[in-house]
Amino acid sequence: MANIQTTAQKSISDKKPKFSAYMNQDNIRNLVQQAVGKNAQSFTASIISAVSNNPQLQECTQNTILSAALLGESLKLSPSPQLGQYYLVPFAKKDKNGNVICYNAQFVLGAKGYKQLAMRSGQYLDIDVLEIKEGEYKGRDRFTGKQKFEFVEDDDERDALPTIGYMAYFELLNGFKKVVYWTKDKMIKHANTYSAAFNAAKYDDYINGKIPQKELYKYSSFWYKNFDEMAFKTMLRYLISQWGIMSIEMQSAIDADNAVINESGEKSYVEIEDAVVEPQVPQAAESEQPTEAEQGEFDFFNEADDKA
C-alpha cells in the first residue's frame, strides 16, 4: 500500500476521474497485481462495482478506497454490501472550523466478517448470533447463573414475534462454550451511549414511521436503518474479544475496524460525528435539503459502537 500515488487534497466539489479510470492507471494496476496476484482482475471488478453502486463512496478520495479494499482482500473478505463481511463507508474530513475538506473511505468489519474470520482460525466448532424472540428467554439456572432459552420451533411463527434481545455463542474445538445475552433495552442503551447520531427516545418514532419524510436524513445512523445488524456485530465483537481465541487475522481486522487507512498503511479512527451513512441517505424535499456540513455529521459505524 506504500506505493499508492496520491495527489494534493482538493475541494470535494472538484471533478476527479471516475474510480474505474483511477483503477486502470498503470501504477495502480501494478500495485494491485503485486498485492493481489492472480486475483487482481476479480478484485478490481468487485471494488469498481462496490463504488459504482454508492454515489457517496464516489466522492471519497480514491486512495483511501483502495487501501481499505486491499485490507479486505488481505483478510480474504468480500466488499459486496450484500454479503455483509465488510463495508467501505464514506466519512467527512473537516478542518478546525468544521468545514468539509474531503470524504475518505472507512474500513468497517461486519458481523459476517467476524464469523468468517473466527471459523477460518480453525479453533471454533461453531459460532453464531441471533435475535431472541418474545417468550424464548427463560431466565437463569439457579445453580450456574447461566441464561436459559427455549426456541419457538415454527419459523413463520417465530419471525412474527417481537425481538426482545440478542444472543451470541461459540463452541471451541476443545469443548469450551460461551453464551452472551443482552436484552434489546440494553442494546438500545448501548447505542444511545456510543453513537452520537442515535437517540433512544426517537427510535420508536423512527421504526413506527412517525418521522416526517423531510426529516429522515437526520436518522441515517445504521442503528436506525438496520438495528439488528449493528446488534449482531456488537455481540460478536464483545463475545470474541472477551472470551474467544483470536487469530492474527482477527486481531488485524479488529485493529483496523472503523479506521481510514492511508497510502502508507497508517490507520486513523473516525470521529463519531464525521461518518456518513452507507448506502445513500434518503433525501428531503428540494427546499429542505440538508447542508453539506449537516450531511457530514451522520454516522454509520464508529469506533466506540462495539465496545461494551
ChimeraX attribute file (.defattr): number of C-alpha atoms within 10 A of each C-alpha:
attribute: neighborCount
match mode: 1-to-1
recipient: residues
	/A:1	20
	/A:2	11
	/A:3	11
	/A:4	17
	/A:5	12
	/A:6	12
	/A:7	8
	/A:8	5
	/A:9	10
	/A:10	12
	/A:11	11
	/A:12	15
	/A:13	9
	/A:14	9
	/A:15	9
	/A:16	14
	/A:17	10
	/A:18	14
	/A:19	22
	/A:20	15
	/A:21	10
	/A:22	17
	/A:23	22
	/A:24	12
	/A:25	11
	/A:26	10
	/A:27	14
	/A:28	17
	/A:29	16
	/A:30	16
	/A:31	19
	/A:32	22
	/A:33	16
	/A:34	12
	/A:35	16
	/A:36	17
	/A:37	12
	/A:38	11
	/A:39	12
	/A:40	17
	/A:41	13
	/A:42	11
	/A:43	20
	/A:44	19
	/A:45	12
	/A:46	16
	/A:47	21
	/A:48	20
	/A:49	15
	/A:50	17
	/A:51	21
	/A:52	15
	/A:53	13
	/A:54	16
	/A:55	14
	/A:56	20
	/A:57	26
	/A:58	22
	/A:59	22
	/A:60	22
	/A:61	21
	/A:62	24
	/A:63	23
	/A:64	24
	/A:65	26
	/A:66	26
	/A:67	24
	/A:68	28
	/A:69	26
	/A:70	21
	/A:71	19
	/A:72	23
	/A:73	16
	/A:74	13
	/A:75	16
	/A:76	14
	/A:77	20
	/A:78	19
	/A:79	24
	/A:80	15
	/A:81	15
	/A:82	9
	/A:83	13
	/A:84	17
	/A:85	22
	/A:86	25
	/A:87	28
	/A:88	29
	/A:89	28
	/A:90	33
	/A:91	32
	/A:92	27
	/A:93	17
	/A:94	15
	/A:95	10
	/A:96	6
	/A:97	6
	/A:98	12
	/A:99	13
	/A:100	19
	/A:101	15
	/A:102	21
	/A:103	26
	/A:104	27
	/A:105	32
	/A:106	32
	/A:107	30
	/A:108	26
	/A:109	24
	/A:110	24
	/A:111	22
	/A:112	20
	/A:113	23
	/A:114	23
	/A:115	22
	/A:116	17
	/A:117	21
	/A:118	24
	/A:119	14
	/A:120	13
	/A:121	14
	/A:122	12
	/A:123	16
	/A:124	20
	/A:125	15
	/A:126	14
	/A:127	21
	/A:128	17
	/A:129	22
	/A:130	17
	/A:131	21
	/A:132	24
	/A:133	20
	/A:134	15
	/A:135	15
	/A:136	17
	/A:137	18
	/A:138	11
	/A:139	11
	/A:140	12
	/A:141	10
	/A:142	8
	/A:143	6
	/A:144	7
	/A:145	9
	/A:146	13
	/A:147	15
	/A:148	13
	/A:149	14
	/A:150	11
	/A:151	14
	/A:152	16
	/A:153	8
	/A:154	8
	/A:155	9
	/A:156	9
	/A:157	9
	/A:158	17
	/A:159	12
	/A:160	10
	/A:161	13
	/A:162	12
	/A:163	18
	/A:164	16
	/A:165	21
	/A:166	22
	/A:167	22
	/A:168	23
	/A:169	19
	/A:170	24
	/A:171	17
	/A:172	17
	/A:173	12
	/A:174	9
	/A:175	9
	/A:176	12
	/A:177	16
	/A:178	15
	/A:179	17
	/A:180	16
	/A:181	21
	/A:182	16
	/A:183	16
	/A:184	18
	/A:185	12
	/A:186	13
	/A:187	20
	/A:188	18
	/A:189	15
	/A:190	19
	/A:191	24
	/A:192	18
	/A:193	14
	/A:194	18
	/A:195	23
	/A:196	17
	/A:197	22
	/A:198	24
	/A:199	18
	/A:200	16
	/A:201	10
	/A:202	13
	/A:203	18
	/A:204	13
	/A:205	12
	/A:206	15
	/A:207	11
	/A:208	8
	/A:209	10
	/A:210	11
	/A:211	16
	/A:212	11
	/A:213	12
	/A:214	16
	/A:215	15
	/A:216	15
	/A:217	20
	/A:218	19
	/A:219	22
	/A:220	24
	/A:221	25
	/A:222	22
	/A:223	25
	/A:224	21
	/A:225	16
	/A:226	12
	/A:227	16
	/A:228	19
	/A:229	17
	/A:230	21
	/A:231	27
	/A:232	23
	/A:233	22
	/A:234	22
	/A:235	26
	/A:236	27
	/A:237	22
	/A:238	17
	/A:239	22
	/A:240	20
	/A:241	14
	/A:242	10
	/A:243	13
	/A:244	21
	/A:245	16
	/A:246	16
	/A:247	15
	/A:248	11
	/A:249	16
	/A:250	22
	/A:251	14
	/A:252	13
	/A:253	22
	/A:254	17
	/A:255	11
	/A:256	23
	/A:257	21
	/A:258	28
	/A:259	23
	/A:260	25
	/A:261	26
	/A:262	21
	/A:263	17
	/A:264	11
	/A:265	14
	/A:266	13
	/A:267	17
	/A:268	13
	/A:269	16
	/A:270	22
	/A:271	18
	/A:272	21
	/A:273	18
	/A:274	24
	/A:275	28
	/A:276	29
	/A:277	25
	/A:278	24
	/A:279	19
	/A:280	15
	/A:281	17
	/A:282	15
	/A:283	15
	/A:284	16
	/A:285	11
	/A:286	8
	/A:287	7
	/A:288	10
	/A:289	14
	/A:290	17
	/A:291	8
	/A:292	11
	/A:293	14
	/A:294	13
	/A:295	21
	/A:296	24
	/A:297	21
	/A:298	27
	/A:299	28
	/A:300	29
	/A:301	30
	/A:302	22
	/A:303	17
	/A:304	17
	/A:305	22
	/A:306	20
	/A:307	12
	/A:308	13
